[in-house]
């Protein structure tokens, strides 16, 4: 079995940022389920057409399709996988522990009000996909990407209605996974209101490669 690390937390808690930083340090493959699905949509694949209407509404793609996308995206020979946005429910968690050697689950703990504040300010470049935030990481020129000058947009799943659906789904299904992973002895909770560097340092001191 291949080693796996999971970043768990409400939307806007910083899972993606920390997953990328840890991937750079360890050489593990970073897998973001949302990005993979959006890539399929942008490419216009059969799978992308199937999931487009689902993610636009902020709903969760079926477990079967998620498993299919994950398996198809694995890079041969990588030393491990860092999952960001997976698992999201009990069935996905059970699939994870039966197919991977789970090394650690980091739960980034953030209040619902702070999560809403973070998500409501997010923008993404329509060309290169660079991420911005109106308060925490604004572009030099409003509405224009610093990297490629592409137009900045609000992702469909960051629209107010979609955000509400995603947060509801988190508390209905994903939040309970804290107990599941705690019983397995792999859960570490980190306050998500710390700085990016502070969280990175906590993770770096906790997880070391053998």
PyMOL commands that set and color helices and strands:
alter all, ss='L'
color gray80, all
select helices_A, chain A and resi 15-26+33-43+46-56+63-73+90-99+112-120+156-158+160-174+177-183+196-206
alter helices_A, ss='H'
color red, helices_A
select strands_A, chain A and resi 3-9+29-32+80-84+101-109+122-125+131-133+152-153+187-191
alter strands_A, ss='S'
color yellow, strands_A
deselect
rebuild
show_as cartoon
